[in-house]
Amino acid sequence: MRVLLFGATGMVALGAMRECLLNPAVEALTTIGRSAVVVTDSKLTQMVRADLRNYADIEDRLTGFDACFFCLGVSSASVSAEEYERVTYGIAVAAAETLIRLNPGMTFVYVSGAGTDYYEKGRIRWARVKGRTENAIMRLPFRRSYMLRPGIIQPLHGIQSKTALYRFF
C-alpha cells in the first residue's frame, strides 16, 4: 500500500506517520507539508511546499496512491478567521480534488474534530468550516472517505502539540 500524508509535522500526523512506518503493509509513505520532518526511513519520501493549494507542478508525483491521511490543520484559536478558512477548507479541498482526479481508487481520511457542524448552520464558526470541508470531501467519488472527529487526542511516544493551549498531558 502506498500512503500520502498531509501535515506530517503536526501532532496527529506524527502519530499517523509513525504507525505507517511501522506497518509492514505500507510499502511507501509520502508526506506533504510546509516543513520537513526530522524522521528518516527507507519508506519515507517528503515533499515540502510553500503553496499547499496548487499541485499542478507535482501531479506526476501524486499518482499511484492507495490512501491519504489528511492531518494538516491549525487551531482556530491561533489564527484569524480568514486564515483558518484558507487552511481548513481551502487546502483540504484543493488536495482532495487533485487526488481524486489522479487516484480514483483512493481512500481519503480527513481529521476533523468533535463538534463539527455537518449542517453548516450553527453559531460556532470553526465547526461550520469543518462541516463544509467534510461535506465537500464526501461529495468527491473516493473509493472510501472517512471523517475522523476526535474530541481529544493524547499524544504518545514523545509527540507534542504545537499549540501551547493543548500541551496539558
C-alpha positions in Angstrom: 0.0 0.0 0.0 1.2 3.5 -0.9 0.1 6.3 1.5 0.1 10.0 1.3 0.2 12.1 4.5 -0.5 15.8 4.8 0.7 17.8 7.7 3.4 15.5 8.9 5.0 17.8 11.4 1.8 18.2 13.4 0.8 16.1 16.5 -1.8 14.0 14.8 0.1 13.4 11.6 3.3 12.4 13.5 1.3 9.6 15.1 -0.1 8.6 11.8 3.3 8.7 10.2 4.8 6.6 13.0 2.1 3.9 12.5 2.5 3.9 8.7 6.3 3.4 9.0 5.8 0.6 11.5 3.2 -1.2 9.4 4.6 -3.8 7.0 1.5 -3.4 4.7 2.6 0.2 4.0 5.4 -0.1 1.4 5.8 3.7 0.8 4.8 6.8 2.7 5.0 10.3 1.1 4.5 13.4 3.3 3.4 16.8 2.0 3.7 19.8 4.3 5.1 23.3 4.8 8.2 21.9 6.5 10.2 18.7 6.6 10.0 16.1 9.3 13.2 15.0 11.1 12.5 11.4 10.6 14.4 9.2 8.2 13.2 5.9 6.9 13.6 3.9 3.7 9.8 4.0 3.1 9.6 7.8 3.6 9.6 10.5 0.9 9.0 14.1 1.7 7.6 17.0 -0.3 8.0 20.4 1.3 5.9 23.1 -0.3 5.1 26.7 0.4 1.8 26.6 -1.6 -0.4 23.8 -0.5 -3.4 24.8 -2.6 -1.8 24.2 -6.0 -0.3 20.9 -7.1 0.0 21.3 -10.9 3.8 21.2 -10.8 4.0 17.9 -8.9 0.9 16.0 -10.3 3.3 13.4 -11.7 4.5 12.6 -8.2 0.9 12.3 -6.8 -0.3 9.3 -8.7 -0.4 5.6 -7.6 -1.5 6.2 -4.0 -4.0 3.9 -2.2 -4.8 6.1 0.7 -4.4 9.7 2.0 -4.4 10.8 5.7 -5.2 14.5 5.7 -4.0 15.6 9.1 -2.9 19.2 8.2 -4.7 21.9 10.1 -4.5 24.8 12.6 -6.3 25.7 15.7 -9.0 28.3 15.3 -7.7 29.9 18.5 -4.3 30.6 16.9 -5.1 32.3 13.6 -7.5 34.7 12.0 -10.9 33.6 10.7 -9.7 34.1 7.1 -6.5 32.0 7.7 -8.5 29.3 9.4 -10.8 29.1 6.4 -7.9 29.1 4.0 -6.1 26.2 5.7 -9.1 24.2 6.9 -11.3 24.4 3.8 -9.0 25.7 1.0 -6.0 23.4 1.4 -8.0 20.3 2.2 -10.4 20.6 -0.7 -7.7 21.6 -3.1 -5.7 18.5 -2.1 -8.8 16.2 -2.2 -9.9 17.4 -5.7 -6.4 16.9 -7.1 -6.0 13.5 -5.5 -9.4 12.1 -6.6 -8.6 13.1 -10.2 -5.1 11.4 -10.1 -6.0 8.4 -7.8 -9.7 7.4 -8.5 -9.4 4.3 -6.3 -8.0 6.1 -3.3 -9.4 6.1 0.3 -9.3 9.6 1.9 -9.2 10.1 5.7 -9.8 13.6 6.9 -9.0 14.5 10.5 -11.8 16.9 11.6 -13.0 17.4 15.1 -15.7 16.7 17.7 -18.4 19.2 17.4 -18.1 19.7 13.7 -21.3 21.2 12.2 -22.4 18.8 9.4 -25.3 21.1 8.6 -23.0 24.2 8.4 -25.6 26.4 10.1 -24.5 26.6 13.8 -23.2 29.6 15.7 -19.6 28.3 16.0 -17.5 29.4 13.0 -14.8 26.7 13.2 -17.4 24.0 13.4 -19.2 25.3 10.3 -15.9 25.5 8.3 -15.0 21.9 9.3 -18.5 20.8 8.4 -18.3 22.5 5.0 -14.9 20.8 4.5 -16.2 17.4 5.4 -19.2 17.8 3.1 -17.0 18.9 0.1 -14.7 15.9 0.6 -17.6 13.4 1.0 -19.1 14.6 -2.3 -16.0 13.5 -4.1 -16.1 10.0 -5.6 -13.3 8.5 -3.4 -13.4 4.7 -3.1 -14.0 5.4 0.6 -13.8 8.6 2.6 -13.7 8.8 6.4 -14.2 11.9 8.6 -12.5 11.4 12.0 -13.9 13.6 14.7 -11.6 13.2 17.8 -12.7 15.1 20.9 -9.2 15.0 22.4 -6.0 13.2 21.4 -3.5 12.1 23.9 -0.1 12.2 22.3 2.2 9.3 22.9 5.9 8.4 22.1 7.2 11.9 22.9 4.9 13.7 20.4 3.5 17.1 21.4 1.0 19.6 20.1 2.4 22.8 18.6 -0.5 24.6 20.2 0.6 25.5 23.8 -3.1 25.5 24.9 -3.2 21.8 24.2 0.0 20.8 26.0 -1.5 19.5 29.2 -0.6 15.8 29.1 
